[in-house]
Amino acid sequence: MRRAFRGPGALICTRMKLIQPRRFYPIKTLWVLAVLAALFVYTTQRDRPAQTWRMAGEIFGAGYSVQLVERGFDARRLAALHREIQELLDAMDAELSTWKPDSALSKFNADPSLAPIEVTPRIAELAALSLELSRASGGAFDVTFSPLFDAWGFGRTGPKRTPDPETEAAARANCGYHLLTVVSSNQLQKGLPGLQIVFNAIAPGYAAQEVADLLMRRGHTNIYVDVGGEIVVRGRNLKGGPWRIGIERPVLDIEPGADVMAILELSDAAVATSGDYRNYVLGEDGEAYSHLFDPRVGRPVRSRVASVTVVANHGAWADALATTLFVMGPEEGLPWLAEHTDAEALFIVREGETGFREIASPGLFARTGYAAADSAQ
């Protein structure tokens, strides 16, 4: 019987079989690499000072601007965020514009049907918000007054003019919030074929809120958003204090920012202003007729109120309330505001030929850190 030869080589082979290679864990490796990358970013960015990052563009025929206070941000991320904001606002413009004949709102306005009409959820949402305020204010706010705007030349059919009584009466016959019904989250119904809606008095504030909400979802906390002059702020400014928002002296045809009458300091709020000092028409009697209408009488507001600034929790409400309170005036508006909302307001009323007087709701100063412009440098 032949015995197998077991020399030195056999022993080496046996030992080599016992040494197994370690298993490769790709997921574990990726986690380790991710942790190392995060540690690298943290150690390289932690000592960078905070900066104010700015973005700007156009929407609704006006401008918008955004400011972020961030530490360790960069231009590439800013550009991506800017694209996302612009896409959001462009989508809103495609829905809500009354200047674009192919917008969703223009198509609704052109449809004479008295049956429920399909609209976008955003249009239905804004219509519901508008009708809620219309009913609460007794008609001081109304988004169905497009025919009257056009009759005065404030809409798409300029130039601005004082219409004759017949034209004005015919336009007014096609208006009235009670003729608009929200059927569902994507359907509206007209009470007469010529009914139209315009969201000019609520859409800019709504858009500012939508942008601010988008930025917060992306993890940003120090935010300033201005859409057509309607503002939403969150967190703090670069100096670590509240955001400072100027209120203009409401002089006719004044350039934006040329004369700041007061300053509001806010951290988490929406601010909107309605005034008669830029968009108006001079009548044959020499009087200035504002683009702000009192829907209850179907005529431009005639009062000594020059502007109303509202501070609220949501951009759409601030925007719509500013128009509503301008129509009401301080005597009617302040008691109504205290009863129906948790917002605050500042009325600037004309006195004499060139003077102004401020009338504020009781909680405005405590909520905003208000100061006169010349004392808040």
URBEL-V503736 format. One record per residue. N is the residue number from 1. PHI is phi in whole degrees, -180 to 180 (none if undefined). OMEGA is omega in whole degrees, -180 to 180 (none if undefined). Layout:
BEGIN
n/phi/omega
N/PHI/OMEGA
N/PHI/OMEGA
END
This chain:
BEGIN
n/phi/omega
1/none/-175
2/-89/179
3/-94/180
4/-70/180
5/-82/179
6/-120/-179
7/-93/-179
8/-60/-179
9/-64/180
10/-64/179
11/-65/179
12/-63/-180
13/-63/179
14/-64/-180
15/-66/179
16/-65/177
17/-66/-178
18/-77/-179
19/-91/-178
20/-93/176
21/-69/179
22/-68/179
23/-73/178
24/-96/-179
25/-110/-174
26/-63/-179
27/-66/178
28/-62/179
29/-65/179
30/-62/178
31/-62/179
32/-62/179
33/-64/179
34/-65/179
35/-63/179
36/-64/179
37/-65/179
38/-64/178
39/-64/179
40/-65/179
41/-61/-178
42/-62/-176
43/-70/-180
44/-87/-175
45/-104/-170
46/-64/-178
47/-94/178
48/-72/177
49/-73/176
50/-67/179
51/-132/171
52/-96/180
53/-105/-172
54/-119/174
55/-138/-180
56/-154/179
57/-177/-178
58/-127/177
59/-160/178
60/56/-179
61/74/179
62/-135/-179
63/-98/170
64/-134/176
65/-143/-179
66/-134/174
67/-126/174
68/-125/172
69/-103/-174
70/-139/173
71/-109/176
72/75/176
73/-87/177
74/-149/-174
75/-65/-179
76/-65/178
77/-67/178
78/-63/-179
79/-63/179
80/-65/179
81/-66/179
82/-61/178
83/-62/-180
84/-66/177
85/-64/-179
86/-63/178
87/-63/178
88/-62/-177
89/-70/177
90/-63/178
91/-64/178
92/-66/179
93/-63/179
94/-66/178
95/-90/-165
96/-104/-177
97/-67/172
98/-101/178
99/-94/178
100/-99/-176
101/-65/-179
102/-97/178
103/-69/180
104/-61/-179
105/-71/178
106/-62/178
107/-65/176
108/-63/-178
109/-63/-178
110/-82/-177
111/-81/-179
112/-86/-175
113/-63/174
114/-99/173
115/-85/177
116/-55/-177
117/-113/178
118/-68/175
119/-136/177
120/-77/177
121/-57/179
122/-66/178
123/-64/179
124/-64/179
125/-64/179
126/-66/177
127/-64/179
128/-65/177
129/-61/-179
130/-65/-180
131/-66/177
132/-61/179
133/-72/178
134/-60/-179
135/-68/-178
136/-66/-176
137/-95/-179
138/67/177
139/92/177
140/-69/175
141/-120/-176
142/-156/-178
143/-95/-178
144/-101/-173
145/-95/178
146/-58/179
147/-59/178
148/-72/176
149/-56/-179
150/-66/-179
151/-63/178
152/-90/179
153/82/178
154/-85/-178
155/-97/-174
156/-89/-172
157/-113/-179
158/-46/9
159/-80/180
160/-65/-175
161/-162/172
162/-96/-175
163/-73/175
164/-74/-175
165/-57/-178
166/-66/179
167/-63/180
168/-65/180
169/-65/179
170/-65/178
171/-66/-178
172/-65/180
173/-66/179
174/-98/-177
175/-118/173
176/141/-176
177/-63/179
178/-68/178
179/-92/-180
180/-113/-179
181/-129/172
182/-89/-177
183/-80/-179
184/-156/-179
185/-71/176
186/-144/178
187/-142/172
188/-122/180
189/-135/180
190/-94/175
191/-92/173
192/-154/-171
193/-62/-175
194/-87/-178
195/-66/177
196/-134/176
197/-128/178
198/-134/-176
199/-102/-177
200/-59/-176
201/-92/179
202/-142/-174
203/-66/-180
204/-61/177
205/-65/177
206/-62/180
207/-64/178
208/-61/179
209/-66/179
210/-62/179
211/-66/179
212/-61/179
213/-64/177
214/-61/-179
215/-65/178
216/-67/176
217/-64/178
218/-86/174
219/95/180
220/-88/-176
221/-124/179
222/-108/-164
223/-134/170
224/-133/-180
225/-128/178
226/-128/176
227/-120/179
228/60/180
229/92/176
230/-97/-163
231/-125/170
232/-129/179
233/-126/175
234/-140/174
235/71/-170
236/-128/176
237/-86/-175
238/-61/-179
239/-83/179
240/85/179
241/-105/177
242/-68/176
243/-69/-178
244/-106/-175
245/-122/-178
246/-85/174
247/-110/-175
248/-73/169
249/-73/-170
250/-80/177
251/-90/-177
252/-55/175
253/65/179
254/-66/177
255/-72/180
256/-54/177
257/80/-176
258/-72/-177
259/-146/-179
260/-91/-176
261/-91/-178
262/-154/-180
263/-130/173
264/-103/177
265/-116/-172
266/-139/176
267/-114/-177
268/-141/-176
269/-169/173
270/-117/-178
271/-132/178
272/-143/-180
273/-130/170
274/-118/-180
275/-149/-177
276/-107/-167
277/-94/177
278/-121/-174
279/-106/-177
280/-154/176
281/-130/177
282/-86/179
283/-79/178
284/-64/178
285/-83/179
286/85/-180
287/-84/176
288/-89/179
289/-106/-174
290/-76/172
291/-75/178
292/-87/-176
293/-99/167
294/-92/-176
295/-62/-177
296/-71/179
297/-120/178
298/72/-178
299/-136/174
300/-60/-179
301/-63/176
302/-121/179
303/-157/178
304/-93/175
305/-72/180
306/-100/177
307/-159/175
308/-134/176
309/-112/-178
310/-119/173
311/-113/-177
312/-140/-179
313/-87/-176
314/-135/-176
315/-60/-179
316/-64/-180
317/-69/178
318/-59/-179
319/-62/-177
320/-68/180
321/-68/179
322/-61/177
323/-67/-179
324/-60/-178
325/-72/174
326/-61/179
327/-65/-176
328/-72/-172
329/81/-174
330/-67/-177
331/-63/178
332/-86/-170
333/-72/-177
334/-65/176
335/-62/179
336/-63/-180
337/-60/-179
338/-64/-177
339/-84/-169
340/-110/-175
341/-141/172
342/-108/179
343/-85/176
344/-125/-175
345/-144/174
346/-127/175
347/-93/170
348/-112/-171
349/-114/178
350/-72/175
351/-134/-178
352/68/-176
353/-81/-174
354/-131/-176
355/-91/178
356/-139/176
357/-130/-179
358/-101/176
359/-128/-174
360/-115/171
361/-69/-171
362/-57/-175
363/-95/-175
364/-64/-174
365/-65/180
366/-68/-176
367/-81/-169
368/-113/-172
369/67/-176
370/-63/174
371/-152/172
372/-65/-174
373/-59/-176
374/-75/179
375/-111/-175
376/-120/-179
377/-74/none
END
